[in-house]
Amino acid sequence: MDSGLLVRAEEVSKSFSGVSALNKVHFDLRPGEVHALLGENGAGKSTLMKIISGVYVRDAGELYINGKPVGDLTPLSAQRLGIGIIHQELNLCSHLSVAENIYLNREIAAFGITDRKRQNGKAKKYLDALELDVDPDTPVRELPVSKQQMVEICKTLSMSAKIIIMDEPTSALTDKEIDDLFNVVRMLKAEGCGIIYISHRLEELSRIVDRVTILRDGQYIKTLNFADTNLEEIIACMVGRNLSEKFPKITVPRGEKVLEVKNLSSPHGVKDVSFELYQGEIVAFAGLMGAGRSETARAIVGADDASAGEVFLEGRKITIKNIRNAIKEGIYYIPEDRKKDGLCIKMTLSENITLPSLELISSLGVISSGKEMEKAVKMKDTLRIKTPGIGQYVANLSGGNQQKVVVGKWLMRDAKVVIFDEPTRGIDVASKIEIYTIINELKKQGIGVMFVSSELPEVLGMSDRILVMCNGRITASLETKNTNQEEILKYATQYA
């Protein structure tokens, strides 16, 4: 084998509860390159990375690090070999400071006592490298998701790793933060580091990627030089077929006004927001990170307190003080952070699917296991959730399948308004289209759909109208068919 390789995996296999996650997979990483590992959710990408980083033990196959065979790795032994991983799901202690998270379990100490001044100074060096203007003493819980993601990246950089695994590192970052991250990636390449890059944002690949390896259903498909391929070939290899339409938009007659929001404000940065939503209409909320889009959605459904404003449903003024009130009124919210706010990851698929609708599967306060199974199986089949069975714990599902479970919880109920907050964040191309198809089904049923998205192609590809926000206010209401990315960005930076 090539002794110059940083990583080589040969015929690596891994199963969970008898279900194959990887089957004789090949992969290698060279010094000074970015090697993208691509595939649909459930293809085995994260499983392979967890084997390389010592989280999982492989069932079969050989693994070489720096040209030498290694046995069963642990996270600590992998770290000692110079392997660092930036996980897709944030892995931070929210009550600790930024610096404490960066150096967790590697505290900079003198005589057994943490030297906070030195630790903060070293942490600041990595924060500055990513141009992240954050005080190292700031508790992580006070940071938005995008900045928490950058802290996760700083944490890995601080380990002086030569093999860096980036699992969806840009999924919660702004364009400016992505530019800063890619500058750091180029710097690491120049220093001889090898970077394994997992992303569903395929348009990013041309900026930093040298080679791509594609997995499908746990199987190795092929490795390509990025310069010798194109996105159409990559997508066809990922899904096993050509995807003729990325945004399957449909047109239906617009119905009656279903939701009206008047002068909504909240302490979380929402300022005098007013808009209307009609039956069978999809309205997208666009804007830069921190514009107030998610905060508006959360204030509508009572997840955050509103300080002012009125909400009308089908012409009737309603009072929503909490999520329970919103559910009772037929307004359902699918949150941005599925792991934190949308799922009970230590419960099964069937339990998660039926949790908001227990009254539909209960009699005299007792849950019918038969009804629960029937509803869960129907939703699993409808949404094509890839899982060994409805008794599988949600924590063991891929990101795209977890997102389908979050959506499926609400499809069991009669909805009037469904609010999606970053519905396709961190999921693959094929799963995105399945989510879009679900949104279209809601539209055909005459349900009003509101969605928040940071991806402008998605906003333009799926919505009927676009409300652009900046600094907590709506700065424009645009007909999708008559606008473009440039106009949206103009209003996204225009303070009202």
Stockholm file with secondary structure:
# STOCKHOLM 1.0

chainA/1-496         MDSGLLVRAEEVSKSFSGVSALNKVHFDLRPGEVHALLGENGAGKSTLMKIISGVYVRDAGELYINGKPVGDLTPLSAQRLGIGIIHQELNLCSHLSVAENIYLNREIAAFGITDRKRQNGKAKKYLDALELDVDPDTPVRELPVSKQQMVEICKTLSMSAKIIIMDEPTSALTDKEIDDLFNVVRMLKAEGCGIIYISHRLEELSRIVDRVTILRDGQYIKTLNFADTNLEEIIACMVGRNLSEKFPKITVPRGEKVLEVKNLSSPHGVKDVSFELYQGEIVAFAGLMGAGRSETARAIVGADDASAGEVFLEGRKITIKNIRNAIKEGIYYIPEDRKKDGLCIKMTLSENITLPSLELISSLGVISSGKEMEKAVKMKDTLRIKTPGIGQYVANLSGGNQQKVVVGKWLMRDAKVVIFDEPTRGIDVASKIEIYTIINELKKQGIGVMFVSSELPEVLGMSDRILVMCNGRITASLETKNTNQEEILKYATQYA
#=GR chainA/1-496 SS CCTTCSEEEEEEEEEETTEEEEEEEEEEECTTCEEEEECCTTSSHHHHHHHHTTSSCCSEEEEEETTEECCSCCHHHHHHTTEEEECSSCCCCTTSBHHHHHTTTSCCEETTEECHHHHHHHHHHHHHHTTCCCCTTSBGGGSCHHHHHHHHHHHHHTTTCSEEEEESTTTTCCHHHHHHHHHHHHHHHHTTCEEEEECSCGGGHHHHCSEEEEEETTEEEEEEEGGGCCHHHHHHHHHSSCCSCSSCCCCCCCCSEEEEEEEEEETTTEEEEEEEEETTCEEEEECCTTSSHHHHHHHHHTSSCCSEEEEEETTEEECCCSHHHHHHHTEEEECSCIIIIICCTTSBHHHHHHGGGGGGSEETTEECHHHHHHHHHHHHHHHTCCCSCTTSBGGGSCHHHHHHHHHHHHHTSCCSEEEEESTTTTCCHHHHHHHHHHHHHHHHTTCEEEEECSCHHHHHHHCSEEEEEETTEEEEEEEGGGCCHHHHHHHHTCCC
#=GC SS_cons         CCTTCSEEEEEEEEEETTEEEEEEEEEEECTTCEEEEECCTTSSHHHHHHHHTTSSCCSEEEEEETTEECCSCCHHHHHHTTEEEECSSCCCCTTSBHHHHHTTTSCCEETTEECHHHHHHHHHHHHHHTTCCCCTTSBGGGSCHHHHHHHHHHHHHTTTCSEEEEESTTTTCCHHHHHHHHHHHHHHHHTTCEEEEECSCGGGHHHHCSEEEEEETTEEEEEEEGGGCCHHHHHHHHHSSCCSCSSCCCCCCCCSEEEEEEEEEETTTEEEEEEEEETTCEEEEECCTTSSHHHHHHHHHTSSCCSEEEEEETTEEECCCSHHHHHHHTEEEECSCIIIIICCTTSBHHHHHHGGGGGGSEETTEECHHHHHHHHHHHHHHHTCCCSCTTSBGGGSCHHHHHHHHHHHHHTSCCSEEEEESTTTTCCHHHHHHHHHHHHHHHHTTCEEEEECSCHHHHHHHCSEEEEEETTEEEEEEEGGGCCHHHHHHHHTCCC
//
